[in-house]
Amino acid sequence: MKKIIVLNWAISKETSWHWNLFKGLHDNYGYEFTVISGRKHWEPRGGGISPIYEEEKGIKCYRIFKSIPDFKESFNHRLKEVVNILSKDKHDLILCFHQANLGKAKKIQEKLNLPIVLIVEQAFRLSGIQNGAINDGWKQKIKDTDLIISWSPQDKEFEERTKVKYLPFGGCFSNIENYVKSYDEKKKNAIAIYQGSITDGFKNQEDFLIDIPRILTETPIKKMIINGYPLHPESKNIIDRLIKMFPGRVEHKLLQGRLNVLYNLSEAFVGYCPVQDSIMCNFPIEAFGINVPMLMNKITYNVDNNDFFIKNIKNIDTLFNNKSYYEHLTNKAKNYYDKNHSLTAMCDKYHKELRKVG
């Protein structure tokens, strides 16, 4: 059994897949977690408020910071309070989410003399390896940590050079099969859906104005649901323009809670995600788990056996006209989910690496 300190800006039982991972690691392998976090959820998850203290078997969550900005700005000033909380028990390692929190983890390490496991989203970018050479900042991170985990599948080919271990991101649902709807029911609904935050850059929000009109005019899709939080005025403007262009056929939702989002997704015939790194988003991963095929037309790299999603809007017609093709895609996607993102798979993968530390 390992007792682990977790540093994460905002962990919520309702909106964070990490909570299910911690619970699964406890139930299957006896891990215990002491979490230091903020109360206000990340804005794209609805900005809700979690209790200051929350406990479940194997998890103690101390949300002593008001929000993500408060966590970032006040942590060093409240270090003594944090250390007092953590000193109530003997721990084995520090699990630090995001490289920006590494300095905070090192301050705890100085007080408690514990190894650090750092989790980053994309080591191949942060390390400089995509430009041909490891940068000095990354070399220092390697020295400062006992293990670096990356959530990016691209990092599998760079593991030896960047000294990282790729592990999957998201998923971790229990009883996800309870949310699966039949092909005929989803075909009758004829709903396409996007779920997640809406912004520029790698989220490619400008493609909404190109792709969604095509989906609604060139395929049998009757309705487009956008369930997500616009992070900028321009993001909201794009949604408003689409609603005006297709009155009654484009709906904007702001659902909160992973299970509510999962139920909403289960109604869809197809998912749409223009995000460049879409295989790392919660949305496609959740769709893979409940047999909703994904249109991912901006993905820029190969995924293992990547014939389980479509890349062309015209392929939506084929999904409507060929049930066998639809089921081929969804079965392959479910196999990918089960192998990489199911609760059992995630617990096994993380346990295999965490047990080596400390």
C-alpha positions in Angstrom: 0.0 0.0 0.0 1.2 3.5 -0.8 0.1 6.7 0.7 0.2 9.5 -1.8 0.1 13.3 -1.6 -1.7 14.8 -4.6 -1.2 18.4 -5.7 -3.9 19.5 -8.2 -5.5 22.9 -8.8 -9.1 21.6 -8.7 -10.3 18.1 -8.1 -14.0 17.5 -7.9 -15.8 14.3 -7.2 -18.4 15.3 -9.8 -16.2 16.6 -12.6 -12.7 15.0 -12.3 -11.8 11.6 -13.7 -8.9 11.6 -11.3 -11.3 10.9 -8.4 -12.4 7.6 -9.9 -8.8 6.7 -10.6 -7.9 7.3 -6.9 -10.9 5.3 -5.8 -10.1 2.5 -8.1 -6.4 2.4 -7.0 -7.6 2.2 -3.4 -10.2 -0.5 -4.0 -7.8 -2.7 -6.2 -4.4 -2.0 -4.7 -4.9 -0.3 -1.3 -3.6 3.1 -2.2 -4.5 6.1 0.0 -4.6 9.7 -1.2 -4.3 13.0 0.6 -5.3 15.7 -1.9 -4.5 19.4 -1.7 -6.7 21.4 -4.1 -9.0 24.3 -4.7 -12.8 24.5 -4.2 -13.9 26.1 -7.4 -14.0 23.8 -10.4 -12.2 24.6 -13.6 -14.4 27.0 -15.6 -14.9 24.6 -18.6 -16.3 22.1 -16.1 -18.9 24.6 -14.9 -17.1 26.5 -12.2 -19.1 24.8 -9.4 -17.9 24.8 -5.8 -16.9 21.6 -3.9 -16.7 21.3 -0.1 -13.7 22.5 1.8 -13.1 19.0 3.0 -14.4 15.8 1.4 -13.6 12.2 2.3 -14.3 8.9 0.7 -12.7 5.5 1.5 -9.1 5.9 0.5 -9.3 9.6 -0.3 -9.0 12.7 1.9 -9.4 15.9 -0.1 -8.5 19.3 1.6 -9.7 22.1 -0.6 -8.1 24.9 1.4 -7.8 27.2 -1.6 -10.8 29.1 -3.0 -10.0 28.6 -6.6 -7.3 27.8 -9.2 -5.9 31.3 -9.1 -5.8 31.2 -5.3 -4.0 27.9 -5.4 -1.4 29.4 -7.7 -1.0 32.6 -5.8 -1.4 31.6 -2.2 0.3 28.2 -2.0 3.7 29.4 -0.9 2.2 31.8 1.7 0.2 28.9 3.2 2.9 26.3 2.9 3.1 25.8 6.7 -0.7 25.1 6.8 -0.3 22.6 3.9 2.6 20.8 5.6 0.7 20.6 8.9 -2.2 18.9 7.1 0.2 16.4 5.3 2.1 15.7 8.5 -1.0 14.1 10.1 0.1 10.9 8.3 3.2 9.3 6.8 3.3 9.4 3.0 5.3 7.7 0.4 5.4 10.1 -2.5 4.1 13.3 -4.0 1.9 13.1 -7.2 2.2 16.6 -8.8 -0.3 17.4 -11.6 1.1 20.0 -14.1 4.7 21.3 -14.4 3.6 24.7 -13.0 3.1 23.0 -9.6 6.5 21.3 -9.6 8.0 24.2 -7.5 5.3 23.7 -4.9 6.0 19.9 -4.8 9.7 20.6 -4.2 8.8 22.8 -1.2 6.8 20.0 0.3 9.7 17.6 -0.6 12.1 19.8 1.4 9.9 19.5 4.5 8.9 15.8 4.2 11.7 14.2 2.1 9.5 12.4 -0.4 10.0 11.5 -4.1 8.1 13.4 -6.7 6.0 12.0 -9.6 5.2 14.8 -12.1 2.3 14.5 -14.6 2.4 16.7 -17.7 0.1 16.8 -20.8 2.7 16.9 -23.6 6.3 16.2 -22.8 7.3 16.2 -26.5 6.5 19.9 -26.6 7.7 20.9 -23.2 11.0 19.1 -23.5 11.9 20.6 -26.9 12.3 17.1 -28.4 9.9 18.0 -31.3 12.5 20.6 -32.3 15.3 18.1 -32.2 16.9 18.5 -28.7 16.1 18.4 -25.0 16.1 21.9 -23.5 17.7 22.8 -20.2 14.4 23.3 -18.4 13.4 19.7 -19.2 16.7 18.4 -18.1 16.2 20.1 -14.7 12.7 18.6 -14.4 14.3 15.1 -14.9 16.7 15.9 -12.1 14.0 17.2 -9.8 11.6 14.2 -10.1 11.7 10.4 -9.7 9.2 9.8 -12.5 7.5 12.0 -15.2 4.2 10.8 -16.7 2.9 12.2 -19.9 -0.7 12.0 -21.1 0.2 12.5 -24.8 0.3 9.4 -27.0 2.9 11.1 -29.2 5.3 10.7 -26.3 5.4 7.0 -26.6 8.1 7.3 -29.3 10.2 9.7 -27.2 10.0 7.9 -23.8 13.7 7.0 -23.7 15.0 10.3 -24.9 12.7 12.5 -22.7 12.8 10.1 -19.7 9.0 10.0 -19.5 6.4 7.3 -19.3 3.2 7.7 -21.4 0.0 6.8 -19.5 -3.5 7.4 -20.7 -5.8 10.3 -19.7 -9.5 10.4 -18.8 -12.1 7.8 -18.8 -12.2 5.7 -15.5 -16.0 5.3 -15.5 -17.5 2.4 -13.7 -20.6 0.7 -15.3 -20.2 2.8 -18.4 -22.2 0.2 -20.3 -25.3 1.3 -18.6 -25.2 4.5 -20.8 -25.1 2.8 -24.2 -28.1 3.4 -26.5 -29.1 1.3 -29.5 -28.1 2.2 -33.0 -31.8 2.6 -34.1 -32.6 4.9 -31.2 -29.5 7.1 -31.9 -30.3 7.1 -35.7 -33.9 8.3 -34.9 -32.5 11.1 -32.8 -30.0 12.1 -35.5 -28.1 14.3 -33.1 -24.5 15.4 -33.5 -22.7 16.7 -30.4 -19.6 18.6 -29.3 -18.6 18.6 -25.7 -15.8 20.5 -24.0 -14.4 24.0 -23.7 -14.6 26.3 -26.7 -11.7 28.5 -27.5 -9.2 29.4 -30.2 -5.8 27.9 -30.8 -5.6 24.1 -30.7 -9.4 23.9 -30.0 -10.0 25.2 -33.6 -13.2 27.0 -32.7 -13.3 28.8 -36.0 -13.9 25.4 -37.7 -17.3 25.3 -36.0 -18.5 27.9 -38.6 -17.3 25.7 -41.4 -18.0 22.2 -40.3 -21.3 22.5 -38.4 -23.2 24.1 -41.3 -21.9 21.2 -43.5 -23.0 18.6 -41.0 -26.5 20.1 -40.8 -26.9 20.6 -44.6 -24.9 17.7 -46.2 -25.8 14.8 -43.8 -29.0 13.4 -42.3 -28.1 15.0 -38.9 -31.2 16.9 -37.6 -29.7 18.7 -34.6 -26.3 19.9 -33.3 -25.7 20.2 -29.6 -22.8 22.2 -28.3 -22.2 21.4 -24.7 -19.4 23.5 -23.4 -18.1 26.7 -21.9 -17.0 29.5 -24.3 -13.8 30.9 -22.8 -13.8 34.1 -24.8 -16.4 36.6 -26.2 -15.5 35.4 -29.7 -16.3 31.8 -28.7 -19.7 32.9 -27.5 -20.2 34.9 -30.7 -19.5 31.8 -32.8 -22.2 29.8 -30.9 -24.7 32.6 -31.3 -24.1 32.9 -35.0 -24.7 29.2 -35.5 -27.9 29.3 -33.4 -29.1 32.2 -35.6 -28.1 30.4 -38.8 -30.0 27.2 -37.8 -32.8 28.2 -35.5 -34.1 25.2 -33.5 -31.3 22.9 -34.9 -28.3 24.2 -32.9 -28.6 24.0 -29.1 -26.1 25.3 -26.6 -25.9 23.6 -23.2 -23.8 24.1 -20.1 -24.1 20.7 -18.4 -22.1 20.0 -15.2 -21.0 16.7 -13.7 -19.4 13.8 -15.6 -22.5 11.5 -15.4 -24.8 14.2 -16.7 -22.4 14.9 -19.6 -22.1 11.1 -20.3 -25.9 10.7 -20.4 -26.2 13.7 -22.8 -23.5 12.2 -25.0 -25.3 8.8 -25.1 -28.2 10.4 -27.0 -26.0 11.4 -29.9 -25.6 9.5 -33.2 -22.1 10.9 -33.8 -19.7 13.2 -32.0 -17.8 16.0 -33.6 -14.4 17.2 -32.3 -12.2 19.5 -34.4 -9.5 19.7 -31.7 -5.9 19.0 -33.0 -5.0 16.8 -30.1 -8.5 15.3 -29.9 -7.4 11.8 -28.7 -6.4 13.5 -25.4 -9.8 15.2 -24.8 -12.2 13.7 -22.3 -15.0 14.0 -24.9 -13.8 11.5 -27.5 -12.6 9.1 -24.8 -16.1 9.1 -23.3 -17.7 8.6 -26.7 -15.5 5.6 -27.4 -16.7 4.1 -24.1 -20.4 4.4 -24.9 -20.5 3.4 -28.6 -20.8 6.9 -30.1 -18.6 7.2 -33.2 -16.4 10.3 -33.5 -15.7 12.7 -36.4 -12.2 13.9 -35.7 -11.2 15.8 -38.8 -8.3 17.8 -37.5 -6.3 15.1 -35.7 -2.6 15.5 -36.8 -1.0 12.2 -35.9 -1.6 8.5 -36.1 -3.3 6.7 -33.3 -2.9 2.9 -32.8 -5.2 1.1 -35.2 -7.0 4.4 -36.0 -9.8 2.9 -38.0 -12.2 3.5 -35.1 -13.1 7.1 -35.9 -14.0 9.1 -39.1 -12.1 12.0 -40.5 -14.5 13.2 -43.2 -18.0 14.8 -42.8 -19.3 12.7 -45.8 -18.6 9.6 -43.8 -21.6 10.5 -41.6 -23.8 9.5 -44.5 -22.2 6.0 -44.5 -22.9 5.7 -40.8 -26.6 6.3 -41.4 -26.8 3.9 -44.4 -24.6 1.1 -43.1 -25.3 -0.2 -39.6 -22.5 -2.8 -39.9 -20.0 0.0 -40.5 -21.3 2.0 -37.6 -21.0 -1.1 -35.3 -17.5 -1.8 -36.7 -16.4 1.7 -35.7 -18.0 1.6 -32.3 -16.8 -1.9 -31.4 -13.2 -0.9 -32.4 -13.5 2.3 -30.3 -14.9 0.4 -27.3 -12.0 -2.0 -27.5 -9.6 1.0 -27.6 -11.4 2.5 -24.5 -11.4 -0.9 -22.6 -7.6 -1.4 -23.3 -6.6 2.2 -22.4 -9.2 4.2 -20.5 -11.5 1.8 -18.6 -11.2 2.0 -14.8 -9.6 -1.4 -14.7 -7.0 -0.6 -17.4 -6.2 2.8 -15.9 -5.7 1.4 -12.4 -3.4 -1.3 -13.7 -1.3 1.1 -15.8 -0.9 3.7 -13.0 -0.2 1.1 -10.3 2.5 -0.5 -12.5 4.4 2.8 -12.6 3.6 4.2 -9.1 4.7 1.1 -7.3 8.2 1.5 -8.6 8.6 4.9 -6.9 9.7 5.4 -3.3 
